[in-house]
Amino acid sequence: MNSKKSIILVVTLMVIISFLAVSLAEAGRVRGYYRRDGTYVQPHYRTNPDGNPYNNYSFPGNYNPNTGRMTPGNPNTYLDRYYNPSYPGSNSPYYSPYNNYRRR
């Protein structure tokens, strides 16, 4: 009976540890840093990229648990900037009027 409880305890601890490891891998805090152009980027939280713009906290209409607010903005403009970093007005260091394409 005692060994059965020990096995259950060990299995339970392994499950808890695996859930913690997965949840910690999902999100992370980014330290503040300076870009090449001298702009300072504030520390912030991020999730691991998965190539899906609709599940980002910054997608308009999504709830951001770090700020406690819904993200404002136009989804079409967001998607244009997401798929085309040379979108006019974007702060991308790669902006070039000759680099005007959309990834599919």
N, CA, C and O atoms as a GROMACS GRO file, in nm:
protein
  416
    1MET      N    1   0.083  -0.120   0.000
    1MET     CA    2   0.000   0.000   0.000
    1MET      C    3   0.087   0.125   0.000
    1MET      O    4   0.056   0.222  -0.069
    2ASN      N    5   0.195   0.123   0.077
    2ASN     CA    6   0.283   0.238   0.087
    2ASN      C    7   0.356   0.264  -0.045
    2ASN      O    8   0.374   0.379  -0.085
    3SER      N    9   0.397   0.156  -0.114
    3SER     CA   10   0.466   0.173  -0.242
    3SER      C   11   0.370   0.224  -0.350
    3SER      O   12   0.411   0.296  -0.440
    4LYS      N   13   0.242   0.188  -0.340
    4LYS     CA   14   0.143   0.237  -0.436
    4LYS      C   15   0.125   0.387  -0.422
    4LYS      O   16   0.114   0.457  -0.523
    5LYS      N   17   0.123   0.438  -0.299
    5LYS     CA   18   0.112   0.582  -0.275
    5LYS      C   19   0.236   0.654  -0.328
    5LYS      O   20   0.227   0.765  -0.382
    6SER      N   21   0.352   0.592  -0.311
    6SER     CA   22   0.476   0.653  -0.359
    6SER      C   23   0.476   0.664  -0.511
    6SER      O   24   0.518   0.765  -0.566
    7ILE      N   25   0.428   0.561  -0.577
    7ILE     CA   26   0.422   0.563  -0.724
    7ILE      C   27   0.325   0.671  -0.771
    7ILE      O   28   0.356   0.744  -0.865
    8ILE      N   29   0.211   0.681  -0.708
    8ILE     CA   30   0.112   0.783  -0.744
    8ILE      C   31   0.170   0.922  -0.722
    8ILE      O   32   0.150   1.011  -0.805
    9LEU      N   33   0.240   0.941  -0.612
    9LEU     CA   34   0.302   1.070  -0.583
    9LEU      C   35   0.406   1.107  -0.689
    9LEU      O   36   0.411   1.221  -0.736
   10VAL      N   37   0.489   1.012  -0.725
   10VAL     CA   38   0.593   1.037  -0.826
   10VAL      C   39   0.531   1.071  -0.961
   10VAL      O   40   0.575   1.165  -1.028
   11VAL      N   41   0.430   0.997  -1.002
   11VAL     CA   42   0.363   1.023  -1.130
   11VAL      C   43   0.296   1.160  -1.128
   11VAL      O   44   0.305   1.235  -1.225
   12THR      N   45   0.231   1.192  -1.018
   12THR     CA   46   0.166   1.323  -1.005
   12THR      C   47   0.268   1.436  -1.014
   12THR      O   48   0.244   1.535  -1.083
   13LEU      N   49   0.380   1.421  -0.948
   13LEU     CA   50   0.485   1.524  -0.954
   13LEU      C   51   0.541   1.538  -1.095
   13LEU      O   52   0.569   1.649  -1.140
   14MET      N   53   0.558   1.426  -1.165
   14MET     CA   54   0.609   1.431  -1.302
   14MET      C   55   0.512   1.504  -1.394
   14MET      O   56   0.554   1.581  -1.481
   15VAL      N   57   0.383   1.480  -1.376
   15VAL     CA   58   0.282   1.548  -1.458
   15VAL      C   59   0.284   1.698  -1.431
   15VAL      O   60   0.279   1.778  -1.524
   16ILE      N   61   0.290   1.736  -1.304
   16ILE     CA   62   0.294   1.878  -1.267
   16ILE      C   63   0.418   1.946  -1.324
   16ILE      O   64   0.409   2.056  -1.378
   17ILE      N   65   0.531   1.882  -1.312
   17ILE     CA   66   0.657   1.939  -1.364
   17ILE      C   67   0.651   1.953  -1.516
   17ILE      O   68   0.699   2.053  -1.570
   18SER      N   69   0.594   1.856  -1.585
   18SER     CA   70   0.585   1.866  -1.732
   18SER      C   71   0.493   1.980  -1.773
   18SER      O   72   0.522   2.050  -1.870
   19PHE      N   73   0.381   2.000  -1.702
   19PHE     CA   74   0.293   2.112  -1.732
   19PHE      C   75   0.362   2.245  -1.707
   19PHE      O   76   0.346   2.339  -1.786
   20LEU      N   77   0.438   2.255  -1.601
   20LEU     CA   78   0.511   2.378  -1.572
   20LEU      C   79   0.616   2.407  -1.679
   20LEU      O   80   0.632   2.521  -1.722
   21ALA      N   81   0.685   2.304  -1.723
   21ALA     CA   82   0.787   2.322  -1.826
   21ALA      C   83   0.725   2.372  -1.956
   21ALA      O   84   0.781   2.459  -2.022
   22VAL      N   85   0.611   2.316  -1.993
   22VAL     CA   86   0.544   2.359  -2.116
   22VAL      C   87   0.494   2.502  -2.103
   22VAL      O   88   0.510   2.581  -2.196
   23SER      N   89   0.435   2.537  -1.990
   23SER     CA   90   0.383   2.672  -1.974
   23SER      C   91   0.495   2.775  -1.969
   23SER      O   92   0.477   2.887  -2.018
   24LEU      N   93   0.608   2.742  -1.912
   24LEU     CA   94   0.720   2.835  -1.909
   24LEU      C   95   0.783   2.852  -2.047
   24LEU      O   96   0.837   2.958  -2.077
   25ALA      N   97   0.777   2.750  -2.128
   25ALA     CA   98   0.833   2.759  -2.263
   25ALA      C   99   0.744   2.841  -2.356
   25ALA      O  100   0.791   2.894  -2.456
   26GLU      N  101   0.617   2.853  -2.322
   26GLU     CA  102   0.523   2.924  -2.408
   26GLU      C  103   0.546   3.075  -2.409
   26GLU      O  104   0.534   3.137  -2.515
   27ALA      N  105   0.578   3.134  -2.298
   27ALA     CA  106   0.592   3.278  -2.290
   27ALA      C  107   0.722   3.314  -2.222
   27ALA      O  108   0.780   3.234  -2.147
   28GLY      N  109   0.766   3.433  -2.249
   28GLY     CA  110   0.889   3.476  -2.186
   28GLY      C  111   0.897   3.627  -2.178
   28GLY      O  112   0.831   3.698  -2.254
   29ARG      N  113   0.976   3.674  -2.087
   29ARG     CA  114   0.997   3.817  -2.071
   29ARG      C  115   1.118   3.857  -2.152
   29ARG      O  116   1.222   3.791  -2.147
   30VAL      N  117   1.104   3.964  -2.228
   30VAL     CA  118   1.214   4.015  -2.310
   30VAL      C  119   1.272   4.137  -2.239
   30VAL      O  120   1.198   4.228  -2.202
   31ARG      N  121   1.403   4.137  -2.221
   31ARG     CA  122   1.469   4.252  -2.160
   31ARG      C  123   1.466   4.371  -2.256
   31ARG      O  124   1.456   4.354  -2.377
   32GLY      N  125   1.475   4.490  -2.200
   32GLY     CA  126   1.485   4.609  -2.284
   32GLY      C  127   1.616   4.607  -2.361
   32GLY      O  128   1.716   4.552  -2.314
   33TYR      N  129   1.615   4.667  -2.478
   33TYR     CA  130   1.737   4.670  -2.559
   33TYR      C  131   1.734   4.790  -2.652
   33TYR      O  132   1.630   4.854  -2.670
   34TYR      N  133   1.848   4.821  -2.711
   34TYR     CA  134   1.860   4.930  -2.807
   34TYR      C  135   1.872   4.872  -2.947
   34TYR      O  136   1.950   4.780  -2.972
   35ARG      N  137   1.794   4.928  -3.039
   35ARG     CA  138   1.805   4.888  -3.179
   35ARG      C  139   1.926   4.956  -3.241
   35ARG      O  140   1.987   5.044  -3.180
   36ARG      N  141   1.960   4.914  -3.361
   36ARG     CA  142   2.076   4.973  -3.430
   36ARG      C  143   2.060   5.123  -3.451
   36ARG      O  144   2.158   5.197  -3.450
   37ASP      N  145   1.936   5.167  -3.470
   37ASP     CA  146   1.914   5.310  -3.494
   37ASP      C  147   1.909   5.391  -3.364
   37ASP      O  148   1.882   5.511  -3.368
   38GLY      N  149   1.935   5.327  -3.250
   38GLY     CA  150   1.939   5.397  -3.122
   38GLY      C  151   1.808   5.400  -3.047
   38GLY      O  152   1.803   5.449  -2.934
   39THR      N  153   1.700   5.347  -3.105
   39THR     CA  154   1.570   5.344  -3.039
   39THR      C  155   1.572   5.241  -2.927
   39THR      O  156   1.617   5.128  -2.946
   40TYR      N  157   1.522   5.280  -2.810
   40TYR     CA  158   1.514   5.187  -2.697
   40TYR      C  159   1.381   5.114  -2.700
   40TYR      O  160   1.276   5.177  -2.712
   41VAL      N  161   1.385   4.982  -2.689
   41VAL     CA  162   1.265   4.899  -2.683
   41VAL      C  163   1.244   4.860  -2.538
   41VAL      O  164   1.331   4.800  -2.475
   42GLN      N  165   1.127   4.895  -2.484
   42GLN     CA  166   1.094   4.867  -2.345
   42GLN      C  167   1.087   4.716  -2.320
   42GLN      O  168   1.056   4.640  -2.411
   43PRO      N  169   1.115   4.672  -2.197
   43PRO     CA  170   1.095   4.530  -2.165
   43PRO      C  171   0.949   4.492  -2.186
   43PRO      O  172   0.859   4.573  -2.162
   44HIS      N  173   0.925   4.371  -2.230
   44HIS     CA  174   0.789   4.327  -2.256
   44HIS      C  175   0.782   4.174  -2.250
   44HIS      O  176   0.885   4.106  -2.240
   45TYR      N  177   0.661   4.122  -2.256
   45TYR     CA  178   0.639   3.977  -2.258
   45TYR      C  179   0.604   3.935  -2.400
   45TYR      O  180   0.545   4.012  -2.476
   46ARG      N  181   0.642   3.813  -2.434
   46ARG     CA  182   0.608   3.762  -2.566
   46ARG      C  183   0.580   3.612  -2.556
   46ARG      O  184   0.618   3.545  -2.460
   47THR      N  185   0.512   3.563  -2.658
   47THR     CA  186   0.490   3.420  -2.670
   47THR      C  187   0.581   3.369  -2.780
   47THR      O  188   0.633   3.447  -2.860
   48ASN      N  189   0.600   3.239  -2.786
   48ASN     CA  190   0.683   3.182  -2.891
   48ASN      C  191   0.613   3.200  -3.026
   48ASN      O  192   0.493   3.174  -3.036
   49PRO      N  193   0.686   3.242  -3.128
   49PRO     CA  194   0.623   3.261  -3.259
   49PRO      C  195   0.578   3.127  -3.319
   49PRO      O  196   0.647   3.026  -3.307
   50ASP      N  197   0.461   3.129  -3.384
   50ASP     CA  198   0.411   3.008  -3.447
   50ASP      C  199   0.365   3.034  -3.590
   50ASP      O  200   0.312   2.943  -3.654
   51GLY      N  201   0.384   3.155  -3.641
   51GLY     CA  202   0.346   3.186  -3.778
   51GLY      C  203   0.199   3.216  -3.796
   51GLY      O  204   0.155   3.231  -3.910
   52ASN      N  205   0.122   3.226  -3.689
   52ASN     CA  206  -0.021   3.255  -3.697
   52ASN      C  207  -0.046   3.395  -3.639
   52ASN      O  208  -0.039   3.411  -3.517
   53PRO      N  209  -0.074   3.496  -3.722
   53PRO     CA  210  -0.092   3.631  -3.670
   53PRO      C  211  -0.219   3.650  -3.589
   53PRO      O  212  -0.228   3.744  -3.510
   54TYR      N  213  -0.317   3.563  -3.605
   54TYR     CA  214  -0.446   3.581  -3.538
   54TYR      C  215  -0.442   3.551  -3.389
   54TYR      O  216  -0.530   3.597  -3.316
   55ASN      N  217  -0.344   3.477  -3.341
   55ASN     CA  218  -0.340   3.445  -3.198
   55ASN      C  219  -0.236   3.527  -3.123
   55ASN      O  220  -0.200   3.493  -3.010
   56ASN      N  221  -0.188   3.635  -3.183
   56ASN     CA  222  -0.094   3.724  -3.115
   56ASN      C  223  -0.170   3.822  -3.026
   56ASN      O  224  -0.282   3.863  -3.059
   57TYR      N  225  -0.112   3.858  -2.913
   57TYR     CA  226  -0.174   3.957  -2.826
   57TYR      C  227  -0.192   4.090  -2.898
   57TYR      O  228  -0.285   4.165  -2.868
   58SER      N  229  -0.104   4.120  -2.993
   58SER     CA  230  -0.108   4.248  -3.061
   58SER      C  231  -0.207   4.251  -3.177
   58SER      O  232  -0.225   4.356  -3.238
   59PHE      N  233  -0.273   4.139  -3.208
   59PHE     CA  234  -0.372   4.138  -3.315
   59PHE      C  235  -0.496   4.214  -3.267
   59PHE      O  236  -0.548   4.186  -3.160
   60PRO      N  237  -0.545   4.312  -3.347
   60PRO     CA  238  -0.660   4.393  -3.305
   60PRO      C  239  -0.781   4.307  -3.268
   60PRO      O  240  -0.822   4.219  -3.343
   61GLY      N  241  -0.837   4.336  -3.151
   61GLY     CA  242  -0.953   4.264  -3.102
   61GLY      C  243  -0.919   4.153  -3.003
   61GLY      O  244  -1.008   4.102  -2.935
   62ASN      N  245  -0.792   4.116  -2.994
   62ASN     CA  246  -0.751   4.013  -2.897
   62ASN      C  247  -0.726   4.076  -2.761
   62ASN      O  248  -0.684   4.191  -2.751
   63TYR      N  249  -0.753   4.000  -2.657
   63TYR     CA  250  -0.730   4.045  -2.520
   63TYR      C  251  -0.584   4.021  -2.484
   63TYR      O  252  -0.531   3.911  -2.504
   64ASN      N  253  -0.519   4.122  -2.430
   64ASN     CA  254  -0.380   4.110  -2.386
   64ASN      C  255  -0.378   4.101  -2.233
   64ASN      O  256  -0.405   4.201  -2.166
   65PRO      N  257  -0.348   3.985  -2.177
   65PRO     CA  258  -0.350   3.971  -2.031
   65PRO      C  259  -0.241   4.051  -1.961
   65PRO      O  260  -0.250   4.077  -1.842
   66ASN      N  261  -0.136   4.091  -2.035
   66ASN     CA  262  -0.030   4.169  -1.973
   66ASN      C  263  -0.071   4.314  -1.951
   66ASN      O  264  -0.026   4.378  -1.856
   67THR      N  265  -0.156   4.366  -2.039
   67THR     CA  266  -0.203   4.505  -2.024
   67THR      C  267  -0.342   4.512  -1.964
   67THR      O  268  -0.383   4.615  -1.911
   68GLY      N  269  -0.417   4.401  -1.973
   68GLY     CA  270  -0.553   4.399  -1.921
   68GLY      C  271  -0.652   4.466  -2.014
   68GLY      O  272  -0.761   4.504  -1.972
   69ARG      N  273  -0.616   4.482  -2.142
   69ARG     CA  274  -0.704   4.552  -2.237
   69ARG      C  275  -0.715   4.473  -2.368
   69ARG      O  276  -0.634   4.385  -2.398
   70MET      N  277  -0.818   4.510  -2.444
   70MET     CA  278  -0.832   4.459  -2.580
   70MET      C  279  -0.739   4.542  -2.669
   70MET      O  280  -0.727   4.663  -2.649
   71THR      N  281  -0.676   4.479  -2.765
   71THR     CA  282  -0.586   4.549  -2.855
   71THR      C  283  -0.666   4.625  -2.959
   71THR      O  284  -0.746   4.565  -3.031
   72PRO      N  285  -0.646   4.758  -2.968
   72PRO     CA  286  -0.719   4.836  -3.068
   72PRO      C  287  -0.653   4.824  -3.205
   72PRO      O  288  -0.541   4.775  -3.216
   73GLY      N  289  -0.722   4.870  -3.307
   73GLY     CA  290  -0.662   4.877  -3.439
   73GLY      C  291  -0.743   4.808  -3.546
   73GLY      O  292  -0.849   4.750  -3.519
   74ASN      N  293  -0.693   4.816  -3.667
   74ASN     CA  294  -0.757   4.760  -3.783
   74ASN      C  295  -0.689   4.626  -3.817
   74ASN      O  296  -0.569   4.624  -3.843
   75PRO      N  297  -0.764   4.516  -3.818
   75PRO     CA  298  -0.703   4.386  -3.849
   75PRO      C  299  -0.637   4.382  -3.987
   75PRO      O  300  -0.533   4.317  -4.003
   76ASN      N  301  -0.695   4.450  -4.086
   76ASN     CA  302  -0.636   4.448  -4.220
   76ASN      C  303  -0.500   4.516  -4.223
   76ASN      O  304  -0.407   4.467  -4.287
   77THR      N  305  -0.488   4.629  -4.153
   77THR     CA  306  -0.360   4.699  -4.146
   77THR      C  307  -0.257   4.612  -4.074
   77THR      O  308  -0.142   4.605  -4.114
   78TYR      N  309  -0.301   4.547  -3.966
   78TYR     CA  310  -0.211   4.458  -3.891
   78TYR      C  311  -0.158   4.347  -3.982
   78TYR      O  312  -0.038   4.319  -3.983
   79LEU      N  313  -0.247   4.285  -4.057
   79LEU     CA  314  -0.206   4.175  -4.144
   79LEU      C  315  -0.113   4.223  -4.256
   79LEU      O  316  -0.018   4.153  -4.292
   80ASP      N  317  -0.139   4.343  -4.310
   80ASP     CA  318  -0.049   4.399  -4.410
   80ASP      C  319   0.090   4.418  -4.353
   80ASP      O  320   0.190   4.387  -4.419
   81ARG      N  321   0.098   4.469  -4.232
   81ARG     CA  322   0.229   4.489  -4.168
   81ARG      C  323   0.294   4.357  -4.129
   81ARG      O  324   0.416   4.344  -4.133
   82TYR      N  325   0.212   4.259  -4.092
   82TYR     CA  326   0.265   4.128  -4.052
   82TYR      C  327   0.327   4.057  -4.172
   82TYR      O  328   0.438   4.004  -4.163
   83TYR      N  329   0.255   4.055  -4.283
   83TYR     CA  330   0.303   3.982  -4.400
   83TYR      C  331   0.397   4.063  -4.488
   83TYR      O  332   0.468   4.007  -4.571
   84ASN      N  333   0.397   4.194  -4.472
   84ASN     CA  334   0.480   4.279  -4.557
   84ASN      C  335   0.552   4.380  -4.468
   84ASN      O  336   0.500   4.490  -4.447
   85PRO      N  337   0.669   4.348  -4.417
   85PRO     CA  338   0.739   4.439  -4.326
   85PRO      C  339   0.778   4.571  -4.391
   85PRO      O  340   0.819   4.663  -4.321
   86SER      N  341   0.768   4.582  -4.524
   86SER     CA  342   0.801   4.708  -4.589
   86SER      C  343   0.678   4.796  -4.605
   86SER      O  344   0.681   4.894  -4.679
   87TYR      N  345   0.569   4.760  -4.534
   87TYR     CA  346   0.445   4.838  -4.540
   87TYR      C  347   0.475   4.983  -4.505
   87TYR      O  348   0.539   5.009  -4.403
   88PRO      N  349   0.430   5.080  -4.588
   88PRO     CA  350   0.458   5.221  -4.559
   88PRO      C  351   0.412   5.259  -4.419
   88PRO      O  352   0.300   5.229  -4.378
   89GLY      N  353   0.498   5.325  -4.348
   89GLY     CA  354   0.467   5.367  -4.212
   89GLY      C  355   0.511   5.268  -4.107
   89GLY      O  356   0.503   5.296  -3.988
   90SER      N  357   0.556   5.151  -4.150
   90SER     CA  358   0.604   5.056  -4.050
   90SER      C  359   0.741   5.100  -4.002
   90SER      O  360   0.813   5.170  -4.072
   91ASN      N  361   0.776   5.058  -3.883
   91ASN     CA  362   0.904   5.097  -3.826
   91ASN      C  363   1.012   4.995  -3.858
   91ASN      O  364   1.116   4.989  -3.792
   92SER      N  365   0.987   4.915  -3.959
   92SER     CA  366   1.083   4.810  -3.994
   92SER      C  367   1.211   4.870  -4.048
   92SER      O  368   1.207   4.959  -4.133
   93PRO      N  369   1.327   4.823  -3.999
   93PRO     CA  370   1.453   4.873  -4.054
   93PRO      C  371   1.476   4.824  -4.196
   93PRO      O  372   1.569   4.869  -4.263
   94TYR      N  373   1.390   4.732  -4.242
   94TYR     CA  374   1.405   4.677  -4.376
   94TYR      C  375   1.315   4.747  -4.478
   94TYR      O  376   1.297   4.698  -4.589
   95TYR      N  377   1.257   4.861  -4.440
   95TYR     CA  378   1.166   4.930  -4.530
   95TYR      C  379   1.235   4.971  -4.659
   95TYR      O  380   1.341   5.032  -4.657
   96SER      N  381   1.172   4.936  -4.769
   96SER     CA  382   1.220   4.977  -4.901
   96SER      C  383   1.100   4.978  -4.994
   96SER      O  384   1.024   4.881  -4.995
   97PRO      N  385   1.080   5.084  -5.072
   97PRO     CA  386   0.967   5.085  -5.164
   97PRO      C  387   0.979   4.976  -5.271
   97PRO      O  388   0.880   4.942  -5.335
   98TYR      N  389   1.100   4.922  -5.291
   98TYR     CA  390   1.120   4.818  -5.391
   98TYR      C  391   1.092   4.679  -5.335
   98TYR      O  392   1.091   4.581  -5.410
   99ASN      N  393   1.068   4.671  -5.208
   99ASN     CA  394   1.047   4.543  -5.141
   99ASN      C  395   0.898   4.525  -5.110
   99ASN      O  396   0.862   4.489  -4.998
  100ASN      N  397   0.812   4.551  -5.207
  100ASN     CA  398   0.669   4.554  -5.184
  100ASN      C  399   0.605   4.424  -5.232
  100ASN      O  400   0.559   4.416  -5.345
  101TYR      N  401   0.602   4.324  -5.147
  101TYR     CA  402   0.543   4.196  -5.180
  101TYR      C  403   0.465   4.144  -5.062
  101TYR      O  404   0.478   4.194  -4.950
  102ARG      N  405   0.383   4.045  -5.088
  102ARG     CA  406   0.304   3.985  -4.980
  102ARG      C  407   0.329   3.836  -4.979
  102ARG      O  408   0.315   3.769  -5.082
  103ARG      N  409   0.368   3.784  -4.864
  103ARG     CA  410   0.394   3.641  -4.850
  103ARG      C  411   0.263   3.566  -4.842
  103ARG      O  412   0.167   3.613  -4.781
  104ARG      N  413   0.258   3.451  -4.901
  104ARG     CA  414   0.136   3.369  -4.896
  104ARG      C  415   0.159   3.247  -4.812
  104ARG      O  416   0.069   3.165  -4.795
   0.00000   0.00000   0.00000
